[in-house]
Amino acid sequence: MSQEACLSPTRISTRTIVPVLESVGVGSSFHKLRLGGTAIARAARPGQFVHVLPHILRSGALHDPLLRRAFSIMATSSSTPTTARSTAASSSLKIVDEEEWFEILFRVGGRGTTLLAQARAGEELDVLGPLGNGFGLEAVAQPQAQRPLLLVGGGVGVPPMIFAAQFAAQTAALRLADVSRETLAPQHPQAQEFAVEAFVGARCAAELVGVTALRLAGARVSVATDDGSVGQRGLVTAPLLQRLRELKGRASGAVEPLVCTCGPWPMLKAVAQLCAEQDVECRVSLEENMPCGVGVCNGCVVPLLNTPDDYGRYGRICVHGPVLDARTVDWGDAQASPPGVASPPGVASPPGGASPPGGAQHPTPEHSPNGSWTGAMHSEK
């Protein structure tokens, strides 16, 4: 994916009224919604998001809260492995999903996400989507089936990583279906590398999400937690760096890896720096305030090194992103953490840089895809 391709504004999607098919709590502070919507499910690509009004239709509160909340798409009915579908079917808060669906996962914190977590099967939500530019995996997977795809997720930046892993596995399966069994039989199965690997960071075991779903998608998963309660103790960037060095140390001519990442800004900055040092392509899914989600309000601007239009040196994450080539982001001028917010999982908070015009801050959890800050939550008014 070229830098220009990452920065090209995407088309605006349409508004859809979708039914809630399943509503279930995940862990101590997360919630998952499965929403019906054939058009969104079929059009969605890993890294894209939906913009959801945080109240149930026909509830009488049509404009309260007023602003939509952005959530990365975690899975769709076509991307989810059959095993995962069977597991999800055991939920008590569900209705028969006769149409295609998509899923979102979010941390319950402010008023908007609290209201969404109260949604029940059979109720309806107002959704825009799919929005934004994704990771572009459809272009990656075709020519190089064995290109190592390294997915790095921090906190609730993990959901788009799940979608990416499922999409890569599905694409590979479709491609392999056209190849004879004789061609597929490996001479040394034990020497085969995983095409998809995932690196998941969290504060502790209770904050860890998505590991099972990633493994069901066929990814080899490495976990790092701040307290060492699960996996490696410390930063998620440590196992990532080790793996990058292993891959870069292979024989010349080996396919170069691709890193896709989503999570807190300090983690994204650290991952981008590691990839730059190792000369590895990196695509980052950025988090910011997204009051409108369609490029009008300029609430989600981020400083960029190269920009394609008259918005100067700032790009709008909702239309130019949320996925960008890490080389296009001006990490030195991107604020690392909003005042008063504790360090996100698996990363230390470096000093922040200059704020974008208009005083936009990084990021209010309930207005950015996933709301992946896992420290002190911003309070909604």
Rosetta blueprint (number, residue, H / E / L):
1 M L
2 S L
3 Q H
4 E H
5 A H
6 C H
7 L H
8 S L
9 P L
10 T L
11 R L
12 I L
13 S L
14 T L
15 R E
16 T E
17 I E
18 V E
19 P E
20 V E
21 L E
22 E E
23 S E
24 V E
25 G E
26 V E
27 G L
28 S L
29 S L
30 F E
31 H E
32 K E
33 L E
34 R E
35 L E
36 G E
37 G L
38 T H
39 A H
40 I H
41 A H
42 R H
43 A H
44 A L
45 R L
46 P L
47 G L
48 Q L
49 F E
50 V E
51 H E
52 V E
53 L L
54 P L
55 H L
56 I L
57 L L
58 R L
59 S L
60 G L
61 A L
62 L L
63 H L
64 D L
65 P L
66 L L
67 L L
68 R L
69 R E
70 A E
71 F E
72 S E
73 I L
74 M L
75 A E
76 T E
77 S L
78 S L
79 S L
80 T L
81 P L
82 T H
83 T H
84 A H
85 R H
86 S H
87 T H
88 A H
89 A L
90 S L
91 S L
92 S L
93 L L
94 K E
95 I L
96 V L
97 D L
98 E L
99 E L
100 E L
101 W E
102 F E
103 E E
104 I E
105 L E
106 F E
107 R E
108 V L
109 G L
110 G L
111 R H
112 G H
113 T H
114 T H
115 L H
116 L H
117 A H
118 Q L
119 A L
120 R L
121 A L
122 G L
123 E L
124 E E
125 L E
126 D E
127 V E
128 L E
129 G E
130 P E
131 L E
132 G L
133 N E
134 G L
135 F L
136 G L
137 L H
138 E H
139 A H
140 V H
141 A H
142 Q L
143 P L
144 Q L
145 A L
146 Q L
147 R L
148 P L
149 L E
150 L E
151 L E
152 V E
153 G E
154 G E
155 G H
156 V H
157 G H
158 V L
159 P H
160 P H
161 M H
162 I H
163 F H
164 A H
165 A H
166 Q H
167 F H
168 A H
169 A H
170 Q H
171 T H
172 A H
173 A H
174 L H
175 R H
176 L H
177 A L
178 D L
179 V L
180 S L
181 R H
182 E H
183 T H
184 L H
185 A L
186 P L
187 Q L
188 H L
189 P H
190 Q H
191 A H
192 Q L
193 E L
194 F L
195 A L
196 V E
197 E E
198 A E
199 F E
200 V E
201 G E
202 A E
203 R L
204 C L
205 A H
206 A H
207 E H
208 L L
209 V L
210 G L
211 V H
212 T H
213 A H
214 L H
215 R H
216 L H
217 A L
218 G L
219 A L
220 R E
221 V E
222 S E
223 V E
224 A E
225 T E
226 D L
227 D L
228 G L
229 S L
230 V L
231 G L
232 Q E
233 R E
234 G L
235 L L
236 V L
237 T H
238 A H
239 P H
240 L H
241 L H
242 Q H
243 R H
244 L H
245 R H
246 E H
247 L H
248 K H
249 G L
250 R L
251 A L
252 S L
253 G L
254 A L
255 V L
256 E L
257 P L
258 L E
259 V E
260 C E
261 T E
262 C E
263 G L
264 P L
265 W H
266 P H
267 M H
268 L H
269 K H
270 A H
271 V H
272 A H
273 Q H
274 L H
275 C H
276 A H
277 E H
278 Q H
279 D L
280 V L
281 E E
282 C E
283 R E
284 V E
285 S E
286 L L
287 E L
288 E L
289 N L
290 M L
291 P L
292 C L
293 G L
294 V L
295 G L
296 V L
297 C L
298 N L
299 G L
300 C L
301 V E
302 V E
303 P E
304 L E
305 L L
306 N L
307 T L
308 P L
309 D L
310 D L
311 Y L
312 G L
313 R L
314 Y E
315 G E
316 R E
317 I H
318 C H
319 V H
320 H H
321 G L
322 P E
323 V E
324 L E
325 D E
326 A H
327 R H
328 T H
329 V E
330 D L
331 W H
332 G H
333 D H
334 A L
335 Q L
336 A L
337 S L
338 P L
339 P L
340 G L
341 V L
342 A L
343 S L
344 P L
345 P L
346 G L
347 V L
348 A L
349 S L
350 P L
351 P L
352 G L
353 G L
354 A L
355 S L
356 P L
357 P H
358 G H
359 G H
360 A L
361 Q L
362 H L
363 P L
364 T L
365 P H
366 E H
367 H H
368 S L
369 P H
370 N H
371 G H
372 S L
373 W L
374 T L
375 G L
376 A L
377 M L
378 H L
379 S L
380 E L
381 K L
